[in-house]
Amino acid sequence: MNQEFTQNQLIRFIYQETSTVESMVINEAIQEDIHLRRNHKRLYEGYKQMPKATFSPSDAAIQNILRYSKETAVQAH
């Protein structure tokens, strides 16, 4: 089977957003196709250079959320 893969599919593969079956097919194709392997390597190198986002709210943000939740909570009867 000779299937063409888009850059979008390779990016989804790099970010582990593909199904198990799709990942297996893409991985096999990367092993067999030198051009696809080079394209994947180029995209993966770019991925590694991107800054990683961290999601840690400040203590003030957490307190604001908790205060809002307390103020708007429905009273149990």
PQR file with spaces between the fields and no chain letter, atoms N, CA, C, O and H, PARSE charges and radii, in Angstrom:
ATOM       1  N    MET     1       0.845   -1.180    0.000 -0.4000 1.5000
ATOM       2  CA   MET     1       0.000    0.000    0.000 -0.0000 2.0000
ATOM       3  C    MET     1       0.884    1.234    0.000  0.5500 1.7000
ATOM       4  O    MET     1       1.743    1.377    0.869 -0.5500 1.4000
ATOM       5  N    ASN     2       0.689    2.115   -0.947 -0.4000 1.5000
ATOM       6  CA   ASN     2       1.473    3.337   -1.066 -0.0000 2.0000
ATOM       7  C    ASN     2       0.542    4.524   -0.850  0.5500 1.7000
ATOM       8  O    ASN     2      -0.135    4.968   -1.777 -0.5500 1.4000
ATOM       9  H    ASN     2      -0.009    1.999   -1.653  0.4000 1.0000
ATOM      10  N    GLN     3       0.514    5.029    0.366 -0.4000 1.5000
ATOM      11  CA   GLN     3      -0.399    6.117    0.714 -0.0000 2.0000
ATOM      12  C    GLN     3       0.396    7.396    0.915  0.5500 1.7000
ATOM      13  O    GLN     3       1.481    7.387    1.496 -0.5500 1.4000
ATOM      14  H    GLN     3       1.064    4.668    1.119  0.4000 1.0000
ATOM      15  N    GLU     4      -0.159    8.489    0.429 -0.4000 1.5000
ATOM      16  CA   GLU     4       0.443    9.801    0.629 -0.0000 2.0000
ATOM      17  C    GLU     4      -0.069   10.379    1.938  0.5500 1.7000
ATOM      18  O    GLU     4      -1.259   10.280    2.235 -0.5500 1.4000
ATOM      19  H    GLU     4      -1.041    8.497   -0.043  0.4000 1.0000
ATOM      20  N    PHE     5       0.816   10.982    2.727 -0.4000 1.5000
ATOM      21  CA   PHE     5       0.432   11.609    3.973 -0.0000 2.0000
ATOM      22  C    PHE     5       0.663   13.109    3.878  0.5500 1.7000
ATOM      23  O    PHE     5       1.658   13.562    3.313 -0.5500 1.4000
ATOM      24  H    PHE     5       1.784   11.062    2.486  0.4000 1.0000
ATOM      25  N    THR     6      -0.260   13.867    4.433 -0.4000 1.5000
ATOM      26  CA   THR     6      -0.146   15.324    4.414 -0.0000 2.0000
ATOM      27  C    THR     6       0.707   15.779    5.594  0.5500 1.7000
ATOM      28  O    THR     6       0.944   15.021    6.535 -0.5500 1.4000
ATOM      29  H    THR     6      -1.069   13.500    4.893  0.4000 1.0000
ATOM      30  N    GLN     7       1.162   17.018    5.528 -0.4000 1.5000
ATOM      31  CA   GLN     7       1.894   17.579    6.658 -0.0000 2.0000
ATOM      32  C    GLN     7       0.995   17.628    7.890  0.5500 1.7000
ATOM      33  O    GLN     7       1.452   17.414    9.013 -0.5500 1.4000
ATOM      34  H    GLN     7       0.970   17.634    4.763  0.4000 1.0000
ATOM      35  N    ASN     8      -0.277   17.910    7.672 -0.4000 1.5000
ATOM      36  CA   ASN     8      -1.211   17.955    8.792 -0.0000 2.0000
ATOM      37  C    ASN     8      -1.268   16.597    9.501  0.5500 1.7000
ATOM      38  O    ASN     8      -1.294   16.543   10.731 -0.5500 1.4000
ATOM      39  H    ASN     8      -0.649   18.084    6.760  0.4000 1.0000
ATOM      40  N    GLN     9      -1.288   15.516    8.745 -0.4000 1.5000
ATOM      41  CA   GLN     9      -1.311   14.181    9.347 -0.0000 2.0000
ATOM      42  C    GLN     9      -0.023   13.917   10.129  0.5500 1.7000
ATOM      43  O    GLN     9      -0.057   13.337   11.215 -0.5500 1.4000
ATOM      44  H    GLN     9      -1.267   15.559    7.746  0.4000 1.0000
ATOM      45  N    LEU    10       1.102   14.341    9.575 -0.4000 1.5000
ATOM      46  CA   LEU    10       2.372   14.150   10.277 -0.0000 2.0000
ATOM      47  C    LEU    10       2.422   14.974   11.561  0.5500 1.7000
ATOM      48  O    LEU    10       2.931   14.506   12.580 -0.5500 1.4000
ATOM      49  H    LEU    10       1.130   14.812    8.693  0.4000 1.0000
ATOM      50  N    ILE    11       1.901   16.183   11.517 -0.4000 1.5000
ATOM      51  CA   ILE    11       1.866   17.030   12.716 -0.0000 2.0000
ATOM      52  C    ILE    11       0.967   16.400   13.774  0.5500 1.7000
ATOM      53  O    ILE    11       1.321   16.369   14.953 -0.5500 1.4000
ATOM      54  H    ILE    11       1.487   16.563   10.689  0.4000 1.0000
ATOM      55  N    ARG    12      -0.196   15.897   13.357 -0.4000 1.5000
ATOM      56  CA   ARG    12      -1.080   15.210   14.308 -0.0000 2.0000
ATOM      57  C    ARG    12      -0.375   13.998   14.908  0.5500 1.7000
ATOM      58  O    ARG    12      -0.539   13.709   16.094 -0.5500 1.4000
ATOM      59  H    ARG    12      -0.483   15.923   12.400  0.4000 1.0000
ATOM      60  N    PHE    13       0.407   13.290   14.099 -0.4000 1.5000
ATOM      61  CA   PHE    13       1.176   12.136   14.569 -0.0000 2.0000
ATOM      62  C    PHE    13       2.209   12.571   15.604  0.5500 1.7000
ATOM      63  O    PHE    13       2.356   11.926   16.642 -0.5500 1.4000
ATOM      64  H    PHE    13       0.540   13.525   13.136  0.4000 1.0000
ATOM      65  N    ILE    14       2.918   13.651   15.331 -0.4000 1.5000
ATOM      66  CA   ILE    14       3.937   14.162   16.250 -0.0000 2.0000
ATOM      67  C    ILE    14       3.319   14.570   17.578  0.5500 1.7000
ATOM      68  O    ILE    14       3.898   14.324   18.636 -0.5500 1.4000
ATOM      69  H    ILE    14       2.798   14.175   14.488  0.4000 1.0000
ATOM      70  N    TYR    15       2.150   15.190   17.528 -0.4000 1.5000
ATOM      71  CA   TYR    15       1.463   15.620   18.749 -0.0000 2.0000
ATOM      72  C    TYR    15       0.621   14.497   19.370  0.5500 1.7000
ATOM      73  O    TYR    15      -0.129   14.738   20.316 -0.5500 1.4000
ATOM      74  H    TYR    15       1.680   15.390   16.669  0.4000 1.0000
ATOM      75  N    GLN    16       0.740   13.301   18.853 -0.4000 1.5000
ATOM      76  CA   GLN    16       0.030   12.112   19.346 -0.0000 2.0000
ATOM      77  C    GLN    16      -1.488   12.322   19.349  0.5500 1.7000
ATOM      78  O    GLN    16      -2.181   11.975   20.305 -0.5500 1.4000
ATOM      79  H    GLN    16       1.349   13.105   18.084  0.4000 1.0000
ATOM      80  N    GLU    17      -1.980   12.900   18.252 -0.4000 1.5000
ATOM      81  CA   GLU    17      -3.414   13.140   18.093 -0.0000 2.0000
ATOM      82  C    GLU    17      -4.039   12.216   17.057  0.5500 1.7000
ATOM      83  O    GLU    17      -5.162   12.447   16.610 -0.5500 1.4000
ATOM      84  H    GLU    17      -1.417   13.182   17.476  0.4000 1.0000
ATOM      85  N    THR    18      -3.316   11.178   16.679 -0.4000 1.5000
ATOM      86  CA   THR    18      -3.838   10.208   15.723 -0.0000 2.0000
ATOM      87  C    THR    18      -4.319    8.972   16.474  0.5500 1.7000
ATOM      88  O    THR    18      -3.880    8.694   17.590 -0.5500 1.4000
ATOM      89  H    THR    18      -2.403   10.990   17.042  0.4000 1.0000
ATOM      90  N    SER    19      -5.227    8.240   15.843 -0.4000 1.5000
ATOM      91  CA   SER    19      -5.703    6.989   16.433 -0.0000 2.0000
ATOM      92  C    SER    19      -4.561    5.982   16.436  0.5500 1.7000
ATOM      93  O    SER    19      -3.542    6.176   15.774 -0.5500 1.4000
ATOM      94  H    SER    19      -5.584    8.465   14.937  0.4000 1.0000
ATOM      95  N    THR    20      -4.746    4.920   17.180 -0.4000 1.5000
ATOM      96  CA   THR    20      -3.726    3.868   17.254 -0.0000 2.0000
ATOM      97  C    THR    20      -3.444    3.280   15.877  0.5500 1.7000
ATOM      98  O    THR    20      -2.289    3.086   15.497 -0.5500 1.4000
ATOM      99  H    THR    20      -5.574    4.763   17.718  0.4000 1.0000
ATOM     100  N    VAL    21      -4.506    3.002   15.140 -0.4000 1.5000
ATOM     101  CA   VAL    21      -4.341    2.415   13.804 -0.0000 2.0000
ATOM     102  C    VAL    21      -3.638    3.404   12.873  0.5500 1.7000
ATOM     103  O    VAL    21      -2.713    3.031   12.151 -0.5500 1.4000
ATOM     104  H    VAL    21      -5.444    3.159   15.449  0.4000 1.0000
ATOM     105  N    GLU    22      -4.078    4.662   12.892 -0.4000 1.5000
ATOM     106  CA   GLU    22      -3.458    5.679   12.037 -0.0000 2.0000
ATOM     107  C    GLU    22      -1.985    5.857   12.401  0.5500 1.7000
ATOM     108  O    GLU    22      -1.145    6.007   11.514 -0.5500 1.4000
ATOM     109  H    GLU    22      -4.829    4.965   13.478  0.4000 1.0000
ATOM     110  N    SER    23      -1.664    5.842   13.689 -0.4000 1.5000
ATOM     111  CA   SER    23      -0.274    5.974   14.137 -0.0000 2.0000
ATOM     112  C    SER    23       0.576    4.823   13.621  0.5500 1.7000
ATOM     113  O    SER    23       1.709    5.024   13.183 -0.5500 1.4000
ATOM     114  H    SER    23      -2.346    5.719   14.410  0.4000 1.0000
ATOM     115  N    MET    24       0.025    3.624   13.676 -0.4000 1.5000
ATOM     116  CA   MET    24       0.766    2.457   13.187 -0.0000 2.0000
ATOM     117  C    MET    24       1.042    2.565   11.688  0.5500 1.7000
ATOM     118  O    MET    24       2.140    2.254   11.227 -0.5500 1.4000
ATOM     119  H    MET    24      -0.895    3.461   14.032  0.4000 1.0000
ATOM     120  N    VAL    25       0.045    3.006   10.937 -0.4000 1.5000
ATOM     121  CA   VAL    25       0.195    3.128    9.482 -0.0000 2.0000
ATOM     122  C    VAL    25       1.225    4.206    9.146  0.5500 1.7000
ATOM     123  O    VAL    25       2.083    4.008    8.285 -0.5500 1.4000
ATOM     124  H    VAL    25      -0.847    3.259   11.311  0.4000 1.0000
ATOM     125  N    ILE    26       1.135    5.335    9.824 -0.4000 1.5000
ATOM     126  CA   ILE    26       2.081    6.431    9.567 -0.0000 2.0000
ATOM     127  C    ILE    26       3.490    6.003    9.959  0.5500 1.7000
ATOM     128  O    ILE    26       4.438    6.253    9.215 -0.5500 1.4000
ATOM     129  H    ILE    26       0.438    5.496   10.524  0.4000 1.0000
ATOM     130  N    ASN    27       3.639    5.368   11.106 -0.4000 1.5000
ATOM     131  CA   ASN    27       4.953    4.927   11.559 -0.0000 2.0000
ATOM     132  C    ASN    27       5.577    3.953   10.566  0.5500 1.7000
ATOM     133  O    ASN    27       6.764    4.050   10.257 -0.5500 1.4000
ATOM     134  H    ASN    27       2.868    5.165   11.711  0.4000 1.0000
ATOM     135  N    GLU    28       4.782    3.023   10.071 -0.4000 1.5000
ATOM     136  CA   GLU    28       5.288    2.069    9.078 -0.0000 2.0000
ATOM     137  C    GLU    28       5.707    2.789    7.794  0.5500 1.7000
ATOM     138  O    GLU    28       6.741    2.478    7.204 -0.5500 1.4000
ATOM     139  H    GLU    28       3.817    2.944   10.322  0.4000 1.0000
ATOM     140  N    ALA    29       4.897    3.745    7.375 -0.4000 1.5000
ATOM     141  CA   ALA    29       5.215    4.496    6.159 -0.0000 2.0000
ATOM     142  C    ALA    29       6.496    5.307    6.324  0.5500 1.7000
ATOM     143  O    ALA    29       7.291    5.418    5.390 -0.5500 1.4000
ATOM     144  H    ALA    29       4.056    3.998    7.854  0.4000 1.0000
ATOM     145  N    ILE    30       6.696    5.874    7.514 -0.4000 1.5000
ATOM     146  CA   ILE    30       7.919    6.644    7.783 -0.0000 2.0000
ATOM     147  C    ILE    30       9.147    5.736    7.675  0.5500 1.7000
ATOM     148  O    ILE    30      10.189    6.154    7.170 -0.5500 1.4000
ATOM     149  H    ILE    30       6.051    5.784    8.273  0.4000 1.0000
ATOM     150  N    GLN    31       9.023    4.511    8.145 -0.4000 1.5000
ATOM     151  CA   GLN    31      10.142    3.567    8.077 -0.0000 2.0000
ATOM     152  C    GLN    31      10.465    3.168    6.636  0.5500 1.7000
ATOM     153  O    GLN    31      11.620    2.895    6.309 -0.5500 1.4000
ATOM     154  H    GLN    31       8.177    4.172    8.556  0.4000 1.0000
ATOM     155  N    GLU    32       9.453    3.136    5.781 -0.4000 1.5000
ATOM     156  CA   GLU    32       9.628    2.640    4.413 -0.0000 2.0000
ATOM     157  C    GLU    32       9.938    3.726    3.385  0.5500 1.7000
ATOM     158  O    GLU    32      10.532    3.434    2.347 -0.5500 1.4000
ATOM     159  H    GLU    32       8.514    3.358    6.046  0.4000 1.0000
ATOM     160  N    ASP    33       9.548    4.966    3.652 -0.4000 1.5000
ATOM     161  CA   ASP    33       9.656    6.034    2.652 -0.0000 2.0000
ATOM     162  C    ASP    33      10.652    7.089    3.118  0.5500 1.7000
ATOM     163  O    ASP    33      10.397    7.805    4.087 -0.5500 1.4000
ATOM     164  H    ASP    33       9.065    5.203    4.496  0.4000 1.0000
ATOM     165  N    ILE    34      11.780    7.185    2.432 -0.4000 1.5000
ATOM     166  CA   ILE    34      12.837    8.123    2.815 -0.0000 2.0000
ATOM     167  C    ILE    34      12.361    9.574    2.770  0.5500 1.7000
ATOM     168  O    ILE    34      12.751   10.374    3.620 -0.5500 1.4000
ATOM     169  H    ILE    34      11.987    6.603    1.645  0.4000 1.0000
ATOM     170  N    HIS    35      11.530    9.922    1.797 -0.4000 1.5000
ATOM     171  CA   HIS    35      11.045   11.302    1.681 -0.0000 2.0000
ATOM     172  C    HIS    35      10.104   11.638    2.838  0.5500 1.7000
ATOM     173  O    HIS    35      10.170   12.731    3.401 -0.5500 1.4000
ATOM     174  H    HIS    35      11.213    9.272    1.106  0.4000 1.0000
ATOM     175  N    LEU    36       9.247   10.714    3.183 -0.4000 1.5000
ATOM     176  CA   LEU    36       8.342   10.915    4.308 -0.0000 2.0000
ATOM     177  C    LEU    36       9.138   10.986    5.611  0.5500 1.7000
ATOM     178  O    LEU    36       8.825   11.787    6.491 -0.5500 1.4000
ATOM     179  H    LEU    36       9.193    9.826    2.726  0.4000 1.0000
ATOM     180  N    ARG    37      10.161   10.151    5.731 -0.4000 1.5000
ATOM     181  CA   ARG    37      11.001   10.150    6.921 -0.0000 2.0000
ATOM     182  C    ARG    37      11.708   11.497    7.078  0.5500 1.7000
ATOM     183  O    ARG    37      11.796   12.028    8.186 -0.5500 1.4000
ATOM     184  H    ARG    37      10.415    9.499    5.016  0.4000 1.0000
ATOM     185  N    ARG    38      12.212   12.048    5.974 -0.4000 1.5000
ATOM     186  CA   ARG    38      12.874   13.361    6.028 -0.0000 2.0000
ATOM     187  C    ARG    38      11.887   14.459    6.405  0.5500 1.7000
ATOM     188  O    ARG    38      12.204   15.338    7.207 -0.5500 1.4000
ATOM     189  H    ARG    38      12.141   11.617    5.075  0.4000 1.0000
ATOM     190  N    ASN    39      10.700   14.407    5.830 -0.4000 1.5000
ATOM     191  CA   ASN    39       9.673   15.397    6.134 -0.0000 2.0000
ATOM     192  C    ASN    39       9.276   15.310    7.609  0.5500 1.7000
ATOM     193  O    ASN    39       9.144   16.332    8.283 -0.5500 1.4000
ATOM     194  H    ASN    39      10.442   13.693    5.178  0.4000 1.0000
ATOM     195  N    HIS    40       9.086   14.089    8.103 -0.4000 1.5000
ATOM     196  CA   HIS    40       8.750   13.888    9.515 -0.0000 2.0000
ATOM     197  C    HIS    40       9.869   14.424   10.410  0.5500 1.7000
ATOM     198  O    HIS    40       9.605   15.109   11.399 -0.5500 1.4000
ATOM     199  H    HIS    40       9.193   13.259    7.556  0.4000 1.0000
ATOM     200  N    LYS    41      11.108   14.113   10.062 -0.4000 1.5000
ATOM     201  CA   LYS    41      12.242   14.572   10.867 -0.0000 2.0000
ATOM     202  C    LYS    41      12.289   16.093   10.920  0.5500 1.7000
ATOM     203  O    LYS    41      12.524   16.672   11.981 -0.5500 1.4000
ATOM     204  H    LYS    41      11.323   13.557    9.259  0.4000 1.0000
ATOM     205  N    ARG    42      12.069   16.741    9.784 -0.4000 1.5000
ATOM     206  CA   ARG    42      12.079   18.211    9.732 -0.0000 2.0000
ATOM     207  C    ARG    42      10.975   18.790   10.609  0.5500 1.7000
ATOM     208  O    ARG    42      11.208   19.734   11.364 -0.5500 1.4000
ATOM     209  H    ARG    42      11.878   16.271    8.922  0.4000 1.0000
ATOM     210  N    LEU    43       9.780   18.227   10.509 -0.4000 1.5000
ATOM     211  CA   LEU    43       8.661   18.702   11.333 -0.0000 2.0000
ATOM     212  C    LEU    43       8.911   18.426   12.817  0.5500 1.7000
ATOM     213  O    LEU    43       8.598   19.259   13.668 -0.5500 1.4000
ATOM     214  H    LEU    43       9.591   17.460    9.896  0.4000 1.0000
ATOM     215  N    TYR    44       9.474   17.259   13.122 -0.4000 1.5000
ATOM     216  CA   TYR    44       9.729   16.906   14.515 -0.0000 2.0000
ATOM     217  C    TYR    44      10.788   17.823   15.129  0.5500 1.7000
ATOM     218  O    TYR    44      10.674   18.220   16.289 -0.5500 1.4000
ATOM     219  H    TYR    44       9.728   16.582   12.431  0.4000 1.0000
ATOM     220  N    GLU    45      11.811   18.157   14.353 -0.4000 1.5000
ATOM     221  CA   GLU    45      12.843   19.083   14.853 -0.0000 2.0000
ATOM     222  C    GLU    45      12.222   20.447   15.175  0.5500 1.7000
ATOM     223  O    GLU    45      12.560   21.063   16.185 -0.5500 1.4000
ATOM     224  H    GLU    45      11.904   17.835   13.411  0.4000 1.0000
ATOM     225  N    GLY    46      11.322   20.909   14.319 -0.4000 1.5000
ATOM     226  CA   GLY    46      10.619   22.159   14.591 -0.0000 2.0000
ATOM     227  C    GLY    46       9.768   22.067   15.841  0.5500 1.7000
ATOM     228  O    GLY    46       9.720   23.006   16.636 -0.5500 1.4000
ATOM     229  H    GLY    46      11.048   20.408   13.498  0.4000 1.0000
ATOM     230  N    TYR    47       9.099   20.945   16.017 -0.4000 1.5000
ATOM     231  CA   TYR    47       8.270   20.709   17.196 -0.0000 2.0000
ATOM     232  C    TYR    47       9.107   20.787   18.476  0.5500 1.7000
ATOM     233  O    TYR    47       8.689   21.392   19.464 -0.5500 1.4000
ATOM     234  H    TYR    47       9.138   20.183   15.371  0.4000 1.0000
ATOM     235  N    LYS    48      10.290   20.172   18.449 -0.4000 1.5000
ATOM     236  CA   LYS    48      11.148   20.157   19.633 -0.0000 2.0000
ATOM     237  C    LYS    48      11.647   21.553   19.990  0.5500 1.7000
ATOM     238  O    LYS    48      11.937   21.822   21.155 -0.5500 1.4000
ATOM     239  H    LYS    48      10.630   19.680   17.647  0.4000 1.0000
ATOM     240  N    GLN    49      11.753   22.442   19.008 -0.4000 1.5000
ATOM     241  CA   GLN    49      12.259   23.786   19.258 -0.0000 2.0000
ATOM     242  C    GLN    49      11.187   24.742   19.759  0.5500 1.7000
ATOM     243  O    GLN    49      11.501   25.824   20.256 -0.5500 1.4000
ATOM     244  H    GLN    49      11.517   22.223   18.061  0.4000 1.0000
ATOM     245  N    MET    50       9.934   24.354   19.634 -0.4000 1.5000
ATOM     246  CA   MET    50       8.858   25.228   20.089 -0.0000 2.0000
ATOM     247  C    MET    50       8.802   25.230   21.608  0.5500 1.7000
ATOM     248  O    MET    50       8.993   24.192   22.241 -0.5500 1.4000
ATOM     249  H    MET    50       9.679   23.475   19.231  0.4000 1.0000
ATOM     250  N    PRO    51       8.540   26.395   22.196 -0.5600 1.5000
ATOM     251  CA   PRO    51       8.428   26.429   23.653  0.2800 2.0000
ATOM     252  C    PRO    51       7.221   25.627   24.111  0.5500 1.7000
ATOM     253  O    PRO    51       6.183   25.610   23.450 -0.5500 1.4000
ATOM     254  N    LYS    52       7.366   24.976   25.232 -0.4000 1.5000
ATOM     255  CA   LYS    52       6.270   24.185   25.785 -0.0000 2.0000
ATOM     256  C    LYS    52       5.432   25.078   26.689  0.5500 1.7000
ATOM     257  O    LYS    52       5.963   25.794   27.538 -0.5500 1.4000
ATOM     258  H    LYS    52       8.209   24.990   25.770  0.4000 1.0000
ATOM     259  N    ALA    53       4.144   25.029   26.500 -0.4000 1.5000
ATOM     260  CA   ALA    53       3.223   25.822   27.307 -0.0000 2.0000
ATOM     261  C    ALA    53       3.015   25.131   28.646  0.5500 1.7000
ATOM     262  O    ALA    53       2.898   23.908   28.729 -0.5500 1.4000
ATOM     263  H    ALA    53       3.713   24.448   25.810  0.4000 1.0000
ATOM     264  N    THR    54       2.975   25.930   29.664 -0.4000 1.5000
ATOM     265  CA   THR    54       2.645   25.402   30.984 -0.0000 2.0000
ATOM     266  C    THR    54       1.401   26.125   31.475  0.5500 1.7000
ATOM     267  O    THR    54       1.233   27.325   31.257 -0.5500 1.4000
ATOM     268  H    THR    54       3.070   26.923   29.597  0.4000 1.0000
ATOM     269  N    PHE    55       0.556   25.391   32.126 -0.4000 1.5000
ATOM     270  CA   PHE    55      -0.703   25.943   32.591 -0.0000 2.0000
ATOM     271  C    PHE    55      -0.764   25.841   34.103  0.5500 1.7000
ATOM     272  O    PHE    55      -1.225   24.844   34.659 -0.5500 1.4000
ATOM     273  H    PHE    55       0.694   24.417   32.303  0.4000 1.0000
ATOM     274  N    SER    56      -0.296   26.875   34.747 -0.4000 1.5000
ATOM     275  CA   SER    56      -0.327   26.934   36.205 -0.0000 2.0000
ATOM     276  C    SER    56      -0.919   28.281   36.601  0.5500 1.7000
ATOM     277  O    SER    56      -0.237   29.303   36.535 -0.5500 1.4000
ATOM     278  H    SER    56       0.079   27.685   34.296  0.4000 1.0000
ATOM     279  N    PRO    57      -2.179   28.288   37.010 -0.5600 1.5000
ATOM     280  CA   PRO    57      -2.789   29.558   37.396  0.2800 2.0000
ATOM     281  C    PRO    57      -2.136   30.105   38.667  0.5500 1.7000
ATOM     282  O    PRO    57      -1.651   29.347   39.507 -0.5500 1.4000
ATOM     283  N    SER    58      -2.135   31.408   38.788 -0.4000 1.5000
ATOM     284  CA   SER    58      -1.581   32.026   39.991 -0.0000 2.0000
ATOM     285  C    SER    58      -2.491   31.741   41.176  0.5500 1.7000
ATOM     286  O    SER    58      -3.658   31.388   41.006 -0.5500 1.4000
ATOM     287  H    SER    58      -2.530   32.023   38.106  0.4000 1.0000
ATOM     288  N    ASP    59      -1.950   31.897   42.371 -0.4000 1.5000
ATOM     289  CA   ASP    59      -2.753   31.715   43.579 -0.0000 2.0000
ATOM     290  C    ASP    59      -3.928   32.681   43.598  0.5500 1.7000
ATOM     291  O    ASP    59      -5.020   32.323   44.037 -0.5500 1.4000
ATOM     292  H    ASP    59      -1.002   32.184   42.510  0.4000 1.0000
ATOM     293  N    ALA    60      -3.710   33.912   43.122 -0.4000 1.5000
ATOM     294  CA   ALA    60      -4.788   34.902   43.090 -0.0000 2.0000
ATOM     295  C    ALA    60      -5.921   34.447   42.175  0.5500 1.7000
ATOM     296  O    ALA    60      -7.093   34.619   42.510 -0.5500 1.4000
ATOM     297  H    ALA    60      -2.823   34.203   42.765  0.4000 1.0000
ATOM     298  N    ALA    61      -5.585   33.871   41.030 -0.4000 1.5000
ATOM     299  CA   ALA    61      -6.615   33.387   40.107 -0.0000 2.0000
ATOM     300  C    ALA    61      -7.426   32.257   40.743  0.5500 1.7000
ATOM     301  O    ALA    61      -8.649   32.211   40.615 -0.5500 1.4000
ATOM     302  H    ALA    61      -4.632   33.732   40.757  0.4000 1.0000
ATOM     303  N    ILE    62      -6.740   31.362   41.418 -0.4000 1.5000
ATOM     304  CA   ILE    62      -7.441   30.256   42.086 -0.0000 2.0000
ATOM     305  C    ILE    62      -8.375   30.799   43.165  0.5500 1.7000
ATOM     306  O    ILE    62      -9.518   30.356   43.282 -0.5500 1.4000
ATOM     307  H    ILE    62      -5.746   31.400   41.521  0.4000 1.0000
ATOM     308  N    GLN    63      -7.892   31.754   43.948 -0.4000 1.5000
ATOM     309  CA   GLN    63      -8.720   32.331   45.009 -0.0000 2.0000
ATOM     310  C    GLN    63      -9.932   33.046   44.421  0.5500 1.7000
ATOM     311  O    GLN    63     -11.026   32.965   44.981 -0.5500 1.4000
ATOM     312  H    GLN    63      -6.964   32.114   43.853  0.4000 1.0000
ATOM     313  N    ASN    64      -9.755   33.742   43.304 -0.4000 1.5000
ATOM     314  CA   ASN    64     -10.888   34.422   42.644 -0.0000 2.0000
ATOM     315  C    ASN    64     -11.937   33.413   42.191  0.5500 1.7000
ATOM     316  O    ASN    64     -13.135   33.651   42.340 -0.5500 1.4000
ATOM     317  H    ASN    64      -8.867   33.808   42.849  0.4000 1.0000
ATOM     318  N    ILE    65     -11.493   32.297   41.643 -0.4000 1.5000
ATOM     319  CA   ILE    65     -12.419   31.258   41.188 -0.0000 2.0000
ATOM     320  C    ILE    65     -13.172   30.666   42.373  0.5500 1.7000
ATOM     321  O    ILE    65     -14.390   30.496   42.321 -0.5500 1.4000
ATOM     322  H    ILE    65     -10.520   32.104   41.522  0.4000 1.0000
ATOM     323  N    LEU    66     -12.442   30.352   43.440 -0.4000 1.5000
ATOM     324  CA   LEU    66     -13.087   29.780   44.626 -0.0000 2.0000
ATOM     325  C    LEU    66     -14.068   30.760   45.262  0.5500 1.7000
ATOM     326  O    LEU    66     -15.151   30.363   45.694 -0.5500 1.4000
ATOM     327  H    LEU    66     -11.453   30.490   43.483  0.4000 1.0000
ATOM     328  N    ARG    67     -13.697   32.033   45.321 -0.4000 1.5000
ATOM     329  CA   ARG    67     -14.586   33.050   45.884 -0.0000 2.0000
ATOM     330  C    ARG    67     -15.852   33.181   45.031  0.5500 1.7000
ATOM     331  O    ARG    67     -16.959   33.242   45.567 -0.5500 1.4000
ATOM     332  H    ARG    67     -12.818   32.355   44.970  0.4000 1.0000
ATOM     333  N    TYR    68     -15.691   33.224   43.721 -0.4000 1.5000
ATOM     334  CA   TYR    68     -16.840   33.325   42.819 -0.0000 2.0000
ATOM     335  C    TYR    68     -17.744   32.101   42.970  0.5500 1.7000
ATOM     336  O    TYR    68     -18.968   32.227   43.010 -0.5500 1.4000
ATOM     337  H    TYR    68     -14.792   33.174   43.286  0.4000 1.0000
ATOM     338  N    SER    69     -17.137   30.926   43.054 -0.4000 1.5000
ATOM     339  CA   SER    69     -17.912   29.701   43.211 -0.0000 2.0000
ATOM     340  C    SER    69     -18.717   29.730   44.505  0.5500 1.7000
ATOM     341  O    SER    69     -19.888   29.350   44.530 -0.5500 1.4000
ATOM     342  H    SER    69     -16.142   30.823   43.022  0.4000 1.0000
ATOM     343  N    LYS    70     -18.079   30.181   45.569 -0.4000 1.5000
ATOM     344  CA   LYS    70     -18.761   30.244   46.872 -0.0000 2.0000
ATOM     345  C    LYS    70     -19.928   31.249   46.816  0.5500 1.7000
ATOM     346  O    LYS    70     -21.008   30.988   47.347 -0.5500 1.4000
ATOM     347  H    LYS    70     -17.128   30.490   45.549  0.4000 1.0000
ATOM     348  N    GLU    71     -19.695   32.384   46.174 -0.4000 1.5000
ATOM     349  CA   GLU    71     -20.714   33.429   46.108 -0.0000 2.0000
ATOM     350  C    GLU    71     -21.898   33.044   45.235  0.5500 1.7000
ATOM     351  O    GLU    71     -23.010   33.521   45.462 -0.5500 1.4000
ATOM     352  H    GLU    71     -18.819   32.596   45.742  0.4000 1.0000
ATOM     353  N    THR    72     -21.685   32.206   44.259 -0.4000 1.5000
ATOM     354  CA   THR    72     -22.756   31.857   43.310 -0.0000 2.0000
ATOM     355  C    THR    72     -23.311   30.453   43.534  0.5500 1.7000
ATOM     356  O    THR    72     -24.168   29.997   42.776 -0.5500 1.4000
ATOM     357  H    THR    72     -20.781   31.819   44.074  0.4000 1.0000
ATOM     358  N    ALA    73     -22.834   29.774   44.559 -0.4000 1.5000
ATOM     359  CA   ALA    73     -23.290   28.402   44.833 -0.0000 2.0000
ATOM     360  C    ALA    73     -24.774   28.403   45.187  0.5500 1.7000
ATOM     361  O    ALA    73     -25.262   29.305   45.868 -0.5500 1.4000
ATOM     362  H    ALA    73     -22.139   30.145   45.175  0.4000 1.0000
ATOM     363  N    VAL    74     -25.468   27.398   44.724 -0.4000 1.5000
ATOM     364  CA   VAL    74     -26.883   27.218   45.040 -0.0000 2.0000
ATOM     365  C    VAL    74     -26.979   26.625   46.435  0.5500 1.7000
ATOM     366  O    VAL    74     -26.325   25.628   46.742 -0.5500 1.4000
ATOM     367  H    VAL    74     -25.071   26.665   44.171  0.4000 1.0000
ATOM     368  N    GLN    75     -27.779   27.231   47.259 -0.4000 1.5000
ATOM     369  CA   GLN    75     -27.951   26.748   48.636 -0.0000 2.0000
ATOM     370  C    GLN    75     -28.808   25.475   48.641  0.5500 1.7000
ATOM     371  O    GLN    75     -29.853   25.424   47.994 -0.5500 1.4000
ATOM     372  H    GLN    75     -28.310   28.041   47.010  0.4000 1.0000
ATOM     373  N    ALA    76     -28.361   24.461   49.368 -0.4000 1.5000
ATOM     374  CA   ALA    76     -29.155   23.240   49.518 -0.0000 2.0000
ATOM     375  C    ALA    76     -30.235   23.477   50.544  0.5500 1.7000
ATOM     376  O    ALA    76     -29.971   24.109   51.567 -0.5500 1.4000
ATOM     377  H    ALA    76     -27.511   24.503   49.894  0.4000 1.0000
ATOM     378  N    HIS    77     -31.432   23.001   50.315 -0.4000 1.5000
ATOM     379  CA   HIS    77     -32.546   23.215   51.249 -0.0000 2.0000
ATOM     380  C    HIS    77     -32.757   22.010   52.082  0.5500 1.7000
ATOM     381  O    HIS    77     -33.650   21.994   52.929 -0.5500 1.4000
ATOM     382  H    HIS    77     -31.647   22.488   49.484  0.4000 1.0000
